[in-house]
Amino acid sequence: MKSDEPSNLEQIRAIRHKIKALLKHELRKLEKQKQDEREAGQYLRYSQMADSLMADPSAAPRGTAKALIENAHTGEIEEIALNPGFHAVENAELLYRKARKGKRGHETVLELMRETETKVTGLREIIERIDKLINEKKEPELFTDQDAKHVRELTESFLPQETTAAGQQKNLTKTEKIPFKRFVIDGWEIFLGNNSTQNDELSTRFAKPSDIWLHVAGHAGSHVVIRRPKNTPPPPAEVIYKAAQLAVWFSKAKHTSFAEVHVTEARFVHKRRHAPAGEVIAERCKSVRVEPKNPQDMF
């Protein structure tokens, strides 16, 4: 080993430090998801209050902005904000729509929470195993190359592969030449077209078959590509969700509360002959319903 290279113990400790920082990040994210889950959980109340309005329409005649209504499910008196331009049945229908939308959002947040909790558990287990190794050997000279390799293998699914300074500079130069918007979410590169011509370039030439492609349904906007290495698992739901939020933000649906985003592999995206710039055909799409989010609030 060269004298200027870190020892095996130093390498192991450096990896532990990164895992510890990542755990802290995931715990913060989990707390935010729990808050989102509590807010999304209000869908049940919307449904109950809609039932209550249907049971007693006279409690909220047209022109009512707020009303005290007995919850038909709990028997408690609750205040509910209403659209004063609607009569009781129309307000009930509005609340039912909010309930359905909230339920879908609640299910999405619960799925994201499960993923984050699994990741937190895995990170904690890795830290425990590294600590056990350090406590067992103690003396720096006892740590072998195999020990350092083992720790790297333990963490390779959580930490991006290290590259040399020359390699990093090469990748940076390559990225700077790419004309698309570029974001990195949890280690995944995400690219967005800036206009119709760039959307064509991104979707039909730049994207690799295994990449994940996204676009807002029914609205003009940026095509989005999540770079996915060949023969690797798809991005986590959290990454797809955030990429979908970017797709909505950089589209004509930017000012909507929620929008449907089509998601498929780039190999299923094709361009019809003589189709105008930015128009493609996407097959085997799944949909995710998300709210727009400013990238400044995301990173």
VOPAGU-2260 file (C-alpha; in pm, 1 decimal, decimal comma):
REM VOPAGU-2260
SITE   aa  ch    i         X         Y         Z
SITE  MET   A    0       0,0       0,0       0,0
SITE  LYS   A    1     124,7     349,5     -84,5
SITE  SER   A    2     196,6     569,7     214,0
SITE  ASP   A    3     -46,3     838,7      97,4
SITE  GLU   A    4    -337,8     593,1      70,9
SITE  PRO   A    5    -576,7     556,0     367,3
SITE  SER   A    6    -537,0     244,7     577,8
SITE  ASN   A    7    -802,1     -26,6     571,0
SITE  LEU   A    8    -937,3      95,2     904,7
SITE  GLU   A    9    -953,4     453,5     777,1
SITE  GLN   A   10   -1141,5     335,4     468,9
SITE  ILE   A   11   -1388,2     143,5     684,6
SITE  ARG   A   12   -1444,7     440,9     913,1
SITE  ALA   A   13   -1496,1     670,7     614,1
SITE  ILE   A   14   -1761,4     434,9     478,1
SITE  ARG   A   15   -1927,1     418,8     820,4
SITE  HIS   A   16   -1936,8     798,6     829,6
SITE  LYS   A   17   -2115,2     808,2     492,5
SITE  ILE   A   18   -2364,4     541,8     599,8
SITE  LYS   A   19   -2429,4     732,0     923,5
SITE  ALA   A   20   -2496,4    1051,8     726,4
SITE  LEU   A   21   -2726,4     865,2     490,3
SITE  LEU   A   22   -2915,6     716,5     785,6
SITE  LYS   A   23   -2964,5    1065,8     929,3
SITE  HIS   A   24   -3098,7    1181,0     592,4
SITE  GLU   A   25   -3339,9     886,1     568,9
SITE  LEU   A   26   -3467,0     945,1     922,9
SITE  ARG   A   27   -3544,1    1307,8     836,7
SITE  LYS   A   28   -3719,9    1191,5     523,2
SITE  LEU   A   29   -3921,8     939,2     724,0
SITE  GLU   A   30   -4038,3    1211,1     963,6
SITE  LYS   A   31   -4153,0    1422,8     668,8
SITE  GLN   A   32   -4334,6    1123,0     520,6
SITE  LYS   A   33   -4508,4    1060,6     853,1
SITE  GLN   A   34   -4627,3    1420,8     851,4
SITE  ASP   A   35   -4750,9    1380,5     492,6
SITE  GLU   A   36   -4928,3    1059,0     595,3
SITE  ARG   A   37   -5111,0    1235,5     877,0
SITE  GLU   A   38   -5222,4    1513,1     642,4
SITE  ALA   A   39   -5326,4    1271,1     367,6
SITE  GLY   A   40   -5515,2    1069,5     629,4
SITE  GLN   A   41   -5772,3    1349,4     640,1
SITE  TYR   A   42   -5945,5    1178,3     347,1
SITE  LEU   A   43   -6152,4     973,2     592,2
SITE  ARG   A   44   -6288,3    1290,3     752,8
SITE  TYR   A   45   -6381,1    1431,0     410,2
SITE  SER   A   46   -6575,1    1114,9     334,5
SITE  GLN   A   47   -6752,4    1122,4     669,7
SITE  MET   A   48   -6849,9    1487,7     635,9
SITE  ALA   A   49   -6978,6    1424,1     283,1
SITE  ASP   A   50   -7197,6    1144,2     422,5
SITE  SER   A   51   -7317,2    1385,0     692,1
SITE  LEU   A   52   -7416,1    1649,9     435,6
SITE  MET   A   53   -7603,1    1391,9     232,6
SITE  ALA   A   54   -7785,7    1279,3     548,0
SITE  ASP   A   55   -7891,7    1636,1     634,5
SITE  PRO   A   56   -7868,6    1874,7     334,9
SITE  SER   A   57   -8055,0    2143,6     526,1
SITE  ALA   A   58   -7749,2    2188,7     750,7
SITE  ALA   A   59   -7563,1    2370,7     471,1
SITE  PRO   A   60   -7783,5    2561,5     226,5
SITE  ARG   A   61   -7631,8    2744,4     -69,3
SITE  GLY   A   62   -7431,7    3048,3      46,5
SITE  THR   A   63   -7278,4    2867,9     345,7
SITE  ALA   A   64   -6898,3    2911,3     365,3
SITE  LYS   A   65   -6856,3    2727,0     696,5
SITE  ALA   A   66   -7096,3    2503,3     881,2
SITE  LEU   A   67   -7117,1    2315,5    1207,0
SITE  ILE   A   68   -7232,9    1966,8    1114,0
SITE  GLU   A   69   -7290,8    1655,0    1317,9
SITE  ASN   A   70   -7059,2    1380,9    1193,5
SITE  ALA   A   71   -7296,2    1098,7    1102,5
SITE  HIS   A   72   -7025,2     843,5    1189,1
SITE  THR   A   73   -6898,8     976,4    1523,3
SITE  GLY   A   74   -7186,2    1190,0    1647,5
SITE  GLU   A   75   -6947,8    1481,3    1710,5
SITE  ILE   A   76   -7013,0    1837,0    1591,9
SITE  GLU   A   77   -6742,6    1945,4    1347,4
SITE  GLU   A   78   -6676,6    2261,2    1150,9
SITE  ILE   A   79   -6627,5    2216,6     778,2
SITE  ALA   A   80   -6534,3    2472,8     510,4
SITE  LEU   A   81   -6769,8    2468,4     211,1
SITE  ASN   A   82   -6804,6    2631,2    -128,6
SITE  PRO   A   83   -7074,7    2897,0     -75,7
SITE  GLY   A   84   -7171,7    2876,5    -443,2
SITE  PHE   A   85   -7277,8    2512,8    -403,5
SITE  HIS   A   86   -7576,7    2361,9    -231,1
SITE  ALA   A   87   -7525,9    2078,6      20,6
SITE  VAL   A   88   -7530,1    1789,1    -228,4
SITE  GLU   A   89   -7276,3    1963,0    -457,2
SITE  ASN   A   90   -7050,0    2028,9    -157,3
SITE  ALA   A   91   -7085,5    1664,3     -57,9
SITE  GLU   A   92   -6976,1    1557,2    -407,1
SITE  LEU   A   93   -6677,9    1793,1    -379,4
SITE  LEU   A   94   -6581,7    1635,6     -46,5
SITE  TYR   A   95   -6616,3    1286,4    -193,7
SITE  ARG   A   96   -6373,5    1385,2    -470,7
SITE  LYS   A   97   -6128,9    1518,4    -211,0
SITE  ALA   A   98   -6165,1    1194,1     -17,6
SITE  ARG   A   99   -6087,3     980,7    -323,1
SITE  LYS   A  100   -5787,2    1196,8    -412,2
SITE  GLY   A  101   -5665,5    1192,0     -51,5
SITE  LYS   A  102   -5698,9     815,0     -29,6
SITE  ARG   A  103   -5478,4     767,3    -335,4
SITE  GLY   A  104   -5221,5    1008,4    -191,7
SITE  HIS   A  105   -5237,8     832,1     144,0
SITE  GLU   A  106   -5166,6     493,9     -15,9
SITE  THR   A  107   -4871,0     639,4    -205,7
SITE  VAL   A  108   -4724,0     793,7     109,9
SITE  LEU   A  109   -4765,0     465,7     300,5
SITE  GLU   A  110   -4574,3     283,4      24,9
SITE  LEU   A  111   -4295,0     541,9      38,1
SITE  MET   A  112   -4282,5     512,0     418,3
SITE  ARG   A  113   -4244,2     134,0     395,3
SITE  GLU   A  114   -3954,0     175,3     152,9
SITE  THR   A  115   -3784,0     432,4     376,0
SITE  GLU   A  116   -3834,1     220,7     688,8
SITE  THR   A  117   -3677,6     -77,9     510,1
SITE  LYS   A  118   -3381,9     137,8     409,3
SITE  VAL   A  119   -3341,2     272,3     764,8
SITE  THR   A  120   -3339,6     -83,3     901,9
SITE  GLY   A  121   -3076,6    -188,2     647,7
SITE  LEU   A  122   -2853,8     110,5     724,3
SITE  ARG   A  123   -2874,2      48,2    1098,7
SITE  GLU   A  124   -2781,0    -316,7    1049,8
SITE  ILE   A  125   -2478,4    -216,9     840,9
SITE  ILE   A  126   -2359,7      27,2    1107,9
SITE  GLU   A  127   -2394,1    -245,1    1371,8
SITE  ARG   A  128   -2189,2    -489,2    1161,7
SITE  ILE   A  129   -1917,0    -231,6    1096,9
SITE  ASP   A  130   -1905,4    -140,9    1467,0
SITE  LYS   A  131   -1877,7    -508,8    1557,4
SITE  LEU   A  132   -1585,2    -550,3    1316,8
SITE  ILE   A  133   -1406,6    -243,8    1457,3
SITE  ASN   A  134   -1461,4    -352,4    1818,6
SITE  GLU   A  135   -1339,2    -705,3    1752,2
SITE  LYS   A  136   -1010,4    -612,7    1582,7
SITE  LYS   A  137    -940,5    -277,8    1750,0
SITE  GLU   A  138    -576,2    -248,2    1633,9
SITE  PRO   A  139    -539,8     -69,6    1295,7
SITE  GLU   A  140    -282,0    -316,6    1162,2
SITE  LEU   A  141    -525,6    -606,2    1205,9
SITE  PHE   A  142    -764,4    -476,0     941,6
SITE  THR   A  143    -705,2    -648,7     607,1
SITE  ASP   A  144    -783,1    -557,8     248,4
SITE  GLN   A  145   -1051,5    -825,5     266,4
SITE  ASP   A  146   -1215,3    -645,2     560,5
SITE  ALA   A  147   -1231,4    -320,8     362,9
SITE  LYS   A  148   -1364,2    -504,7      57,2
SITE  HIS   A  149   -1631,0    -675,4     268,8
SITE  VAL   A  150   -1751,1    -341,5     408,7
SITE  ARG   A  151   -1765,4    -191,4      58,7
SITE  GLU   A  152   -1974,6    -487,0     -56,8
SITE  LEU   A  153   -2208,5    -440,8     239,8
SITE  THR   A  154   -2273,8     -81,1     143,0
SITE  GLU   A  155   -2262,1     -91,0    -237,9
SITE  SER   A  156   -2643,1     -85,7    -268,2
SITE  PHE   A  157   -2656,7     236,5     -61,6
SITE  LEU   A  158   -2346,8     428,1    -169,9
SITE  PRO   A  159   -2256,8     519,5    -529,0
SITE  GLN   A  160   -1940,0     361,5    -658,6
SITE  GLU   A  161   -1628,3     568,2    -601,1
SITE  THR   A  162   -1437,8     690,7    -905,1
SITE  THR   A  163   -1092,7     838,4    -950,6
SITE  ALA   A  164   -1049,6    1213,7    -967,9
SITE  ALA   A  165    -974,9    1179,9   -1340,5
SITE  GLY   A  166   -1290,4     974,9   -1388,5
SITE  GLN   A  167   -1497,3    1228,2   -1197,8
SITE  GLN   A  168   -1361,0    1510,4   -1413,6
SITE  LYS   A  169   -1434,6    1309,4   -1728,3
SITE  ASN   A  170   -1793,7    1246,1   -1617,7
SITE  LEU   A  171   -1835,6    1612,0   -1520,5
SITE  THR   A  172   -1718,7    1727,4   -1860,7
SITE  LYS   A  173   -1954,4    1482,5   -2029,3
SITE  THR   A  174   -2248,0    1599,8   -1818,2
SITE  GLU   A  175   -2176,9    1967,0   -1885,2
SITE  LYS   A  176   -2209,9    1906,5   -2260,6
SITE  ILE   A  177   -2557,8    1756,3   -2220,0
SITE  PRO   A  178   -2817,4    2022,9   -2309,7
SITE  PHE   A  179   -3094,7    1888,7   -2088,0
SITE  LYS   A  180   -3189,1    1989,6   -1735,2
SITE  ARG   A  181   -3016,9    1750,7   -1495,0
SITE  PHE   A  182   -3099,1    1658,9   -1135,8
SITE  VAL   A  183   -2966,9    1388,5    -905,0
SITE  ILE   A  184   -3213,7    1225,3    -664,0
SITE  ASP   A  185   -3076,9     971,7    -415,2
SITE  GLY   A  186   -2789,9     896,4    -654,0
SITE  TRP   A  187   -3011,3     860,1    -966,2
SITE  GLU   A  188   -2952,0    1094,9   -1260,1
SITE  ILE   A  189   -3266,5    1256,2   -1401,4
SITE  PHE   A  190   -3279,1    1450,2   -1729,8
SITE  LEU   A  191   -3554,7    1677,0   -1865,2
SITE  GLY   A  192   -3599,4    1827,8   -2209,2
SITE  ASN   A  193   -3621,9    2208,2   -2231,9
SITE  ASN   A  194   -3841,7    2221,3   -2544,5
SITE  SER   A  195   -4004,7    1999,2   -2806,8
SITE  THR   A  196   -3683,9    1948,2   -3003,1
SITE  GLN   A  197   -3494,5    1849,1   -2689,8
SITE  ASN   A  198   -3779,0    1618,3   -2587,3
SITE  ASP   A  199   -3732,1    1433,4   -2916,6
SITE  GLU   A  200   -3357,6    1412,1   -2864,3
SITE  LEU   A  201   -3397,7    1299,1   -2502,3
SITE  SER   A  202   -3663,1    1033,8   -2563,1
SITE  THR   A  203   -3552,5     882,1   -2893,4
SITE  ARG   A  204   -3173,1     918,5   -2901,4
SITE  PHE   A  205   -3030,3    1005,4   -2559,7
SITE  ALA   A  206   -3241,1     761,7   -2353,3
SITE  LYS   A  207   -3115,5     405,2   -2326,8
SITE  PRO   A  208   -3364,1     115,9   -2350,8
SITE  SER   A  209   -3344,3      38,6   -1977,8
SITE  ASP   A  210   -3394,7     401,5   -1868,9
SITE  ILE   A  211   -3723,5     506,1   -1711,2
SITE  TRP   A  212   -3930,5     755,5   -1913,2
SITE  LEU   A  213   -4197,2     987,4   -1770,2
SITE  HIS   A  214   -4438,8    1247,2   -1907,4
SITE  VAL   A  215   -4746,4    1423,8   -1771,8
SITE  ALA   A  216   -5067,1    1279,4   -1917,2
SITE  GLY   A  217   -5280,0    1522,2   -2116,8
SITE  HIS   A  218   -5050,0    1823,9   -2086,7
SITE  ALA   A  219   -4756,2    1960,8   -2282,5
SITE  GLY   A  220   -4430,0    1955,9   -2091,4
SITE  SER   A  221   -4081,9    1815,4   -2047,7
SITE  HIS   A  222   -4005,7    1455,0   -2125,0
SITE  VAL   A  223   -3821,7    1306,9   -1826,9
SITE  VAL   A  224   -3565,2    1025,9   -1822,4
SITE  ILE   A  225   -3423,3     850,0   -1518,2
SITE  ARG   A  226   -3087,0     703,1   -1614,1
SITE  ARG   A  227   -3090,4     335,1   -1520,3
SITE  PRO   A  228   -2785,8     114,5   -1580,1
SITE  LYS   A  229   -2853,3    -199,9   -1781,3
SITE  ASN   A  230   -2948,8    -515,2   -1586,3
SITE  THR   A  231   -3009,2    -325,5   -1262,3
SITE  PRO   A  232   -3328,8    -305,0   -1053,8
SITE  PRO   A  233   -3565,2     -16,7   -1133,4
SITE  PRO   A  234   -3539,1     305,1    -931,5
SITE  PRO   A  235   -3716,1     304,4    -593,2
SITE  ALA   A  236   -4073,1     434,8    -584,6
SITE  GLU   A  237   -3946,5     744,3    -398,4
SITE  VAL   A  238   -3721,2     838,4    -692,2
SITE  ILE   A  239   -3995,8     778,5    -950,9
SITE  TYR   A  240   -4237,5     983,8    -738,8
SITE  LYS   A  241   -3997,5    1278,5    -721,3
SITE  ALA   A  242   -3915,5    1254,4   -1092,8
SITE  ALA   A  243   -4289,7    1260,3   -1161,8
SITE  GLN   A  244   -4321,6    1574,0    -947,3
SITE  LEU   A  245   -4053,8    1736,7   -1163,2
SITE  ALA   A  246   -4241,2    1629,8   -1476,3
SITE  VAL   A  247   -4555,1    1806,6   -1350,7
SITE  TRP   A  248   -4361,8    2117,1   -1243,7
SITE  PHE   A  249   -4204,3    2151,2   -1588,6
SITE  SER   A  250   -4535,2    2114,7   -1772,7
SITE  LYS   A  251   -4860,5    2299,9   -1842,0
SITE  ALA   A  252   -5003,0    2116,8   -1538,3
SITE  LYS   A  253   -4769,9    2311,1   -1309,3
SITE  HIS   A  254   -5054,7    2501,3   -1143,6
SITE  THR   A  255   -5282,3    2201,7   -1082,5
SITE  SER   A  256   -5315,0    2033,2    -744,3
SITE  PHE   A  257   -5237,4    1687,3    -884,1
SITE  ALA   A  258   -5167,5    1535,4   -1223,5
SITE  GLU   A  259   -5129,0    1188,1   -1370,0
SITE  VAL   A  260   -4780,1    1104,4   -1496,0
SITE  HIS   A  261   -4716,0     818,5   -1736,8
SITE  VAL   A  262   -4417,2     597,8   -1651,4
SITE  THR   A  263   -4258,6     330,7   -1871,3
SITE  GLU   A  264   -3919,6     202,9   -1986,8
SITE  ALA   A  265   -3758,2     409,1   -2260,7
SITE  ARG   A  266   -3754,8     110,4   -2494,3
SITE  PHE   A  267   -4134,1     135,4   -2516,2
SITE  VAL   A  268   -4122,9     498,3   -2636,2
SITE  HIS   A  269   -4135,1     547,4   -3013,5
SITE  LYS   A  270   -4178,3     832,7   -3256,1
SITE  ARG   A  271   -4434,9     810,5   -3534,3
SITE  ARG   A  272   -4301,0     895,0   -3878,1
SITE  HIS   A  273   -4350,2    1264,1   -3965,8
SITE  ALA   A  274   -4485,1    1332,7   -3614,1
SITE  PRO   A  275   -4423,7    1688,6   -3493,0
SITE  ALA   A  276   -4137,0    1759,7   -3254,2
SITE  GLY   A  277   -4200,1    1637,5   -2902,5
SITE  GLU   A  278   -4479,5    1395,5   -2998,1
SITE  VAL   A  279   -4406,0    1031,4   -2918,2
SITE  ILE   A  280   -4597,6     708,8   -2859,4
SITE  ALA   A  281   -4543,3     549,2   -2517,1
SITE  GLU   A  282   -4656,0     192,1   -2454,8
SITE  ARG   A  283   -4693,7     -24,6   -2143,8
SITE  CYS   A  284   -4730,7     283,1   -1926,4
SITE  LYS   A  285   -4818,4     286,2   -1561,3
SITE  SER   A  286   -4947,5     601,3   -1397,1
SITE  VAL   A  287   -4853,3     781,2   -1078,6
SITE  ARG   A  288   -5060,8    1067,3    -940,0
SITE  VAL   A  289   -4847,2    1343,7    -788,7
SITE  GLU   A  290   -4850,7    1710,9    -706,2
SITE  PRO   A  291   -4609,7    1951,6    -880,1
SITE  LYS   A  292   -4302,8    2041,1    -678,5
SITE  ASN   A  293   -4048,3    2314,4    -733,4
SITE  PRO   A  294   -3700,9    2155,0    -751,5
SITE  GLN   A  295   -3575,2    2432,3    -522,3
SITE  ASP   A  296   -3793,8    2281,6    -249,9
SITE  MET   A  297   -3680,6    1931,2    -331,7
SITE  PHE   A  298   -3301,8    1958,7    -308,9
